[in-house]
Amino acid sequence: MKKFDPISLARPNVLKLVPYVGEREAYTGKRAPVLLDSNENPYGEEALIRYPDNTFRELKARIATVKGVTAQQLVLGVGSDELIDMFVRAFCEPGRDNILISSPTFGMYHYYATLNNVGILDAPLTDDFQLDVAAIKAKVQPHTRALFICTPNNPTGNRMDPQAVRELVEWFDGFVVVDEAYIDFCPQYGLTAELARYPNLILLHTFSKAWGMAGLRMGVSLSSPEIADLLGRVRPPYNITTLSMQHLAQALQHPEKVAETARRIAANRVRLTEYLEQSRLFSRVCPSDTNFLLVYAERAHTIFQRAFEEGIIIRSFGPNKGRLTNALRINVGTEGENERLIALLARLETELQ
Ligand SMILES: Cc1ncc(COP(=O)(O)O)c(C=O)c1O
């Protein structure tokens, strides 16, 4: 296994932080405790009187079982978005360090780097939306702290070649953050098993996509326990609410439902893809391993606008957006939603001839 010391890459101020531990967390006595340590109001709403369990002991144990890792390898965030922010704050020195992304990709890497005054290097994906390994290697600088790799990638929908990902994780002496937000749609390609081999690898997972709980705002990072400890130091105390924890704990009892929905969405995606591919409106339908499709159309804006007027909201990237010019990102919906979309597109195909 390669040598990697995350402590040497953590920001000095982060190393000084002692994670907040409440008094009650140390209590192991048999008597029900009288909790007078946190200035709560005992006459409040019963289920919510107490601050949430900031140790996540039970919840992490459940997530660990479902993910096939140990609880010490996990950090919970308010969506995986918060984990991106936490990574940047833990390991990137503002005004000095940078991260490397491969556009077009998920916008939040850029957002949180900018928010934290951390630089962004871009080694764009190739024409078939794969990692340009040579370009990435050429772009990396001494102060590049992390390569952000999104696979399957948003907004293109495709997976990155696993050989390229491995090559980069082995080659790079900083962190490689692999965003697997959509991995539950193609679980056989997940990199969880590689965590044991690569101490610089961080995986980001979410419960917003195949788990179907975007409103819950729950994400989790998987990494070495050493990295998790450092990331955990910048996690705001009590970031996860009691209600979120309870809800997630219940959902985790039925991981088989996720596989079921993922299969259903994949079947809907295949049907939608078949329709889009034969439609004269679209010049390109990108292969997808996710719950969305990236398509290109000369009349992209008109299609977006007409769909919007009909109450069907899809994502338009607008003009002058580089390789996303004339691109639309369309979610795979329910069978009924897809039918409504297809009916509209069929009408537009005749109208826009
Ligand atoms: C690639 C990718 N990563 C992360 C996220 C954010 O997920 P969360 O809802 O967990 O913050 C998204 C959401 O669209 C995404 O597409």
The ligand as an ORCA input file, in Angstrom:
! r2SCAN-3c Opt
* xyz 0 1
  C     -22.367     14.495     -8.762
  C     -23.129     15.009     -7.618
  N     -22.563     15.052     -6.409
  C     -23.219     15.516     -5.341
  C     -24.503     15.970     -5.452
  C     -25.148     16.567     -4.248
  O     -25.862     15.665     -3.582
  P     -26.484     15.973     -2.157
  O     -27.941     16.065     -2.381
  O     -26.086     14.770     -1.356
  O     -25.876     17.228     -1.620
  C     -25.155     15.952     -6.687
  C     -26.519     16.467     -6.799
  O     -27.037     16.748     -7.842
  C     -24.442     15.460     -7.791
  O     -24.991     15.445     -9.013
*
